């Protein structure tokens, strides 16, 4: 078995810092276990918990880590492989061998974990846990902490959540190198789609090429691929349509490296050799918004402000096309952009494609002073807070023409002083365009990750020849 690990010292320092920041009681970090798909032995591909990977690195099912913040003792809990396991898996390292690789001194059988926690609880010690998202872990935690599953909420440690986010949010040089690799493989996935697509194909034939590029690079998908001629459907995982001349393909796909760092890119390209005039005009509006937003990235700026500025740029472009009227900044303040751009401009990305979303978007993307909006269009912005060096994030403006949403706005005569509904009526079947790149925030600005993936109209059409 081959483990992909950073240097032992990386994990040791991370754990020491976490213990010091939490400062009382025990920290319990749950690894994941195999999860059954349709019968016990047919499991989903194993995916380790990202926070467990961050602090312990060991990409194997059935582990947990306990850090005693007072004594500094670190214990890895797991199960030794018996001969029945080895027949199916081949020889496996001992639990202690695994622990040694990441600088953990002590190991114990997993079966003893409940007892260790009970003893600590009886002694009046605080047990810090993160929000569990896997049913298997919820069941175990409920039993160990003697709580109903619905009551686990009250056992979750906000102190631990905030301490983990404070460490994971800024990526170090090791992590940025991994993410650079993840994004470059993601580029290959998109090139495969853009070079392979021909009129008459099914979406799933193209999606298969996209996935092949991720697997061929020794990784896998960082999220299920969106590849569709119906780009106006934001999370469209259906791949059954036939693509034809005049359609655009929106492909949102990313690779996860063997160490589980994610890339997340989107391109929109014509099924034929060229965009139509109407597609070309709209595409340029989205590209201008992306370029404008990317130019604003630097430490200290609120990402909510970058989102707002990108929306203003989109509305300026739509005004030039006669779809909206009036002052673009006023239009955005009134929410006009949400008819065309319903989601957020981007999110943090790291060991998860929506980084640390399991810990709570209100803590990852927002702060004690900046709260998440509940308004349509704004509530879908996953990241709003001030940027810091080491943040890695996506910038992904789009225009989505959703007939059902237009009908609702028309029925309410909503913002008709800003929207030209007559012109918009002729765009009903337009579809959607998104263009997305990944950036790391530097001390002075930002840097785009990964190798080049064409996005100008000329470069995209050149690939389609």
KATA-V15399 format. One record per residue. N is the residue number from 1. RES is the residue in one small letter. PSI is psi in degrees with one decimal (999 if undefined). OMEGA is omega in whole degrees, -180 to 180 (999 if undefined). Layout:
N	RES	PSI	OMEGA
N	RES	PSI	OMEGA
//
This chain:
1	x	137.8	-177
2	x	121.4	177
3	x	135.9	176
4	x	110.7	-174
5	x	149.7	166
6	x	178.3	177
7	x	143.1	-179
8	x	-39.6	-177
9	x	-30.6	178
10	x	-47.5	-177
11	x	-40.1	-180
12	x	-47.3	-179
13	x	-40.2	179
14	x	-44.8	-178
15	x	-40.6	179
16	x	-42.4	-179
17	x	-41.7	180
18	x	-47.7	-180
19	x	-43.3	-180
20	x	-38.9	-178
21	x	-33.6	180
22	x	-48.0	164
23	x	-6.8	175
24	x	146.4	175
25	x	-158.7	-179
26	x	141.2	173
27	x	124.7	177
28	x	117.6	176
29	x	113.8	-177
30	x	128.2	166
31	x	172.2	177
32	x	166.2	174
33	x	171.4	177
34	x	143.1	-176
35	x	129.7	-173
36	x	140.2	-178
37	x	-55.7	-179
38	x	-9.3	165
39	x	163.8	-165
40	x	-44.7	-173
41	x	-2.5	178
42	x	94.9	-170
43	x	155.4	170
44	x	155.1	174
45	x	134.2	-176
46	x	135.1	173
47	x	118.3	180
48	x	151.6	174
49	x	135.7	-174
50	x	-38.8	179
51	x	-37.7	175
52	x	-44.1	178
53	x	-40.3	-177
54	x	-40.0	-175
55	x	-20.5	-177
56	x	-19.9	172
57	x	-13.3	-170
58	x	116.4	-171
59	x	61.1	-176
60	x	143.8	-179
61	x	152.9	169
62	x	36.4	179
63	x	156.9	171
64	x	154.0	-178
65	x	131.6	175
66	x	126.3	177
67	x	122.4	176
68	x	108.8	-173
69	x	-24.3	-180
70	x	-50.9	-175
71	x	-17.4	-176
72	x	3.2	-178
73	x	136.0	179
74	x	128.9	-178
75	x	128.4	174
76	x	123.5	178
77	x	135.1	179
78	x	-174.6	-177
79	x	131.1	176
80	x	141.9	178
81	x	130.1	174
82	x	179.5	-177
83	x	-33.8	178
84	x	-36.2	177
85	x	-45.7	-173
86	x	-33.1	177
87	x	-38.3	-177
88	x	-28.8	-171
89	x	-14.6	-169
90	x	171.7	-177
91	x	139.0	-179
92	x	149.8	177
93	x	153.2	176
94	x	161.9	178
95	x	-41.3	-179
96	x	-36.9	176
97	x	-44.6	180
98	x	-46.9	-179
99	x	-41.3	-179
100	x	-36.0	-177
101	x	-26.0	-179
102	x	18.5	171
103	x	25.1	176
104	x	124.9	-170
105	x	-34.0	-165
106	x	143.6	174
107	x	153.9	175
108	x	155.6	176
109	x	142.0	-179
110	x	-34.0	-178
111	x	-19.7	-179
112	x	-5.4	-174
113	x	-42.8	180
114	x	-41.7	-179
115	x	-42.9	179
116	x	-42.6	-179
117	x	-38.3	-180
118	x	-42.8	179
119	x	-44.1	-180
120	x	-41.4	-179
121	x	-43.8	179
122	x	-29.2	179
123	x	5.0	177
124	x	17.9	-180
125	x	146.4	179
126	x	134.4	173
127	x	115.9	-178
128	x	122.3	175
129	x	156.6	174
130	x	162.4	-180
131	x	119.1	179
132	x	139.7	179
133	x	-13.8	179
134	x	132.5	-180
135	x	-39.0	-179
136	x	-44.4	-178
137	x	-33.4	177
138	x	-43.6	-178
139	x	-45.7	-180
140	x	-46.0	-178
141	x	-40.3	179
142	x	-41.6	180
143	x	-47.3	-177
144	x	-38.6	-176
145	x	2.3	179
146	x	53.2	179
147	x	152.1	170
148	x	155.0	-178
149	x	-41.6	179
150	x	-22.6	-178
151	x	-2.6	180
152	x	-28.4	-180
153	x	-41.1	-175
154	x	-14.2	180
155	x	-12.5	-176
156	x	136.9	-175
157	x	111.0	177
158	x	-33.0	179
159	x	-42.6	178
160	x	-43.2	178
161	x	-50.4	-176
162	x	-34.9	179
163	x	-40.5	179
164	x	-46.2	-180
165	x	-42.3	-179
166	x	-31.5	178
167	x	-44.6	-173
168	x	-21.8	-172
169	x	-34.2	179
170	x	115.6	-175
171	x	137.5	178
172	x	178.4	-175
173	x	-38.5	177
174	x	-45.8	-176
175	x	-40.8	-179
176	x	-36.5	176
177	x	-41.5	177
178	x	-42.4	-178
179	x	-34.3	174
180	x	-45.1	179
181	x	-43.3	-179
182	x	-42.2	-178
183	x	-38.5	179
184	x	-37.6	175
185	x	-38.5	177
186	x	-36.9	176
187	x	-44.7	179
188	x	-35.9	178
189	x	-43.5	-179
190	x	-38.6	177
191	x	-39.1	179
192	x	-45.9	-180
193	x	-45.3	-174
194	x	-26.9	-179
195	x	-26.2	-172
196	x	-31.9	-172
197	x	132.5	174
198	x	148.1	175
199	x	140.5	179
200	x	-16.9	178
201	x	162.2	169
202	x	150.7	178
203	x	-37.0	-176
204	x	-26.1	176
205	x	-39.0	180
206	x	-42.7	179
207	x	-34.8	179
208	x	-38.8	178
209	x	-38.4	180
210	x	-48.5	-179
211	x	-38.3	180
212	x	-41.0	-178
213	x	-35.2	178
214	x	-46.1	-178
215	x	-37.5	-177
216	x	-19.4	179
217	x	7.4	177
218	x	12.3	178
219	x	-148.8	175
220	x	-173.9	-179
221	x	142.1	175
222	x	-9.1	175
223	x	161.5	-179
224	x	135.2	-176
225	x	135.9	169
226	x	116.2	177
227	x	110.1	-167
228	x	149.8	170
229	x	-8.2	177
230	x	67.2	-176
231	x	-12.9	179
232	x	-12.8	175
233	x	110.5	-164
234	x	-45.1	179
235	x	75.0	-173
236	x	104.0	-179
237	x	8.1	177
238	x	133.6	-177
239	x	31.6	-172
240	x	-2.1	-177
241	x	153.3	171
242	x	136.4	-180
243	x	141.9	-175
244	x	159.9	174
245	x	134.2	-179
246	x	-22.7	174
247	x	157.7	164
248	x	145.8	172
249	x	124.9	171
250	x	119.3	180
251	x	117.1	177
252	x	106.5	-173
253	x	147.9	179
254	x	155.0	179
255	x	152.7	171
256	x	128.6	179
257	x	172.7	177
258	x	-25.4	177
259	x	4.8	172
260	x	19.1	171
261	x	143.6	-168
262	x	149.1	163
263	x	158.6	-176
264	x	97.1	-177
265	x	153.3	173
266	x	138.7	170
267	x	150.8	176
268	x	128.0	-174
269	x	157.5	-179
270	x	146.7	175
271	x	-35.4	174
272	x	-161.1	-177
273	x	-19.5	-176
274	x	155.7	169
275	x	152.8	167
276	x	166.4	180
277	x	-43.0	-179
278	x	-42.9	178
279	x	-41.5	-178
280	x	-43.5	-180
281	x	-47.1	-179
282	x	-40.1	-179
283	x	-43.3	-179
284	x	-35.2	177
285	x	-45.4	-180
286	x	-43.2	-179
287	x	-40.4	178
288	x	-37.9	179
289	x	-40.2	178
290	x	-48.1	-179
291	x	-40.9	-180
292	x	-47.1	-179
293	x	-44.2	-179
294	x	-35.4	180
295	x	-18.4	-179
296	x	-12.7	-173
297	x	124.0	175
298	x	161.3	178
299	x	142.0	174
300	x	-23.0	178
301	x	140.9	175
302	x	135.7	180
303	x	-26.0	175
304	x	-36.5	178
305	x	-39.7	178
306	x	-43.2	177
307	x	-46.2	-180
308	x	-46.7	-179
309	x	-37.6	177
310	x	-39.5	179
311	x	-40.8	178
312	x	-42.9	179
313	x	-41.7	177
314	x	-46.1	-178
315	x	-37.6	175
316	x	-45.9	180
317	x	-41.3	180
318	x	-29.4	177
319	x	-42.2	178
320	x	-28.3	179
321	x	-2.3	176
322	x	11.6	-179
323	x	-29.8	176
324	x	163.5	-179
325	x	172.2	179
326	x	-171.6	-178
327	x	123.0	-176
328	x	-42.5	-180
329	x	-41.1	177
330	x	-39.5	180
331	x	-43.6	180
332	x	-40.9	177
333	x	-33.3	179
334	x	-11.6	178
335	x	14.9	-178
336	x	-38.1	-177
337	x	-23.6	-176
338	x	-12.4	173
339	x	-27.2	-175
340	x	-25.7	-172
341	x	90.0	-168
342	x	-16.4	-173
343	x	-174.3	-180
344	x	163.2	-179
345	x	-20.9	-179
346	x	-178.3	-176
347	x	163.9	173
348	x	151.5	180
349	x	141.7	-178
350	x	-117.1	175
351	x	-17.3	173
352	x	150.0	180
353	x	-39.7	165
354	x	95.0	-164
355	x	127.3	175
356	x	24.8	-178
357	x	-27.4	178
358	x	-20.1	-179
359	x	-10.3	177
360	x	114.0	-179
361	x	-31.2	-178
362	x	-22.0	178
363	x	-32.3	-177
364	x	-47.5	-172
365	x	-10.5	-177
366	x	-175.9	-175
367	x	-178.5	179
368	x	-28.4	-177
369	x	-28.6	180
370	x	110.6	-180
371	x	154.1	-180
372	x	137.9	178
373	x	154.6	175
374	x	2.4	-178
375	x	148.6	177
376	x	135.5	180
377	x	-46.8	180
378	x	-30.3	-177
379	x	-15.8	-180
380	x	5.2	176
381	x	109.2	-174
382	x	-23.7	-177
383	x	121.9	-180
384	x	-24.2	-166
385	x	175.9	180
386	x	137.5	-179
387	x	147.9	178
388	x	153.6	174
389	x	135.8	-179
390	x	-12.8	173
391	x	137.5	171
392	x	130.3	-173
393	x	166.5	177
394	x	148.8	169
395	x	116.7	-170
396	x	69.0	176
397	x	158.8	179
398	x	164.2	170
399	x	124.5	-176
400	x	115.4	-180
401	x	101.5	-174
402	x	104.0	-174
403	x	-40.0	-177
404	x	-36.7	180
405	x	-41.3	177
406	x	-45.8	-180
407	x	-41.0	-180
408	x	-44.1	180
409	x	-40.7	179
410	x	-44.6	-179
411	x	-34.8	179
412	x	-3.5	-172
413	x	43.0	-171
414	x	128.0	176
415	x	38.0	-177
416	x	-12.9	173
417	x	-16.3	180
418	x	-26.8	-174
419	x	129.8	175
420	x	91.2	-174
421	x	-26.9	178
422	x	-48.4	179
423	x	-41.5	-178
424	x	-31.4	-179
425	x	-32.6	-179
426	x	-5.0	179
427	x	4.9	-171
428	x	-39.1	-174
429	x	22.0	-173
430	x	-41.8	-177
431	x	-139.6	-176
432	x	153.7	177
433	x	130.2	171
434	x	141.6	174
435	x	130.9	-171
436	x	132.7	172
437	x	167.6	-179
438	x	136.1	-175
439	x	145.9	169
440	x	136.5	178
441	x	127.5	-180
442	x	-177.2	179
443	x	-30.5	-172
444	x	-18.4	-177
445	x	-117.1	178
446	x	167.9	177
447	x	133.7	179
448	x	136.8	-179
449	x	152.4	172
450	x	170.5	179
451	x	173.4	-173
452	x	134.0	172
453	x	117.3	-175
454	x	139.6	176
455	x	-11.6	174
456	x	157.6	-180
457	x	-45.5	-178
458	x	-43.2	-177
459	x	-37.6	179
460	x	-45.0	180
461	x	-33.0	177
462	x	-39.5	177
463	x	-30.7	-177
464	x	-6.4	179
465	x	999	999
//
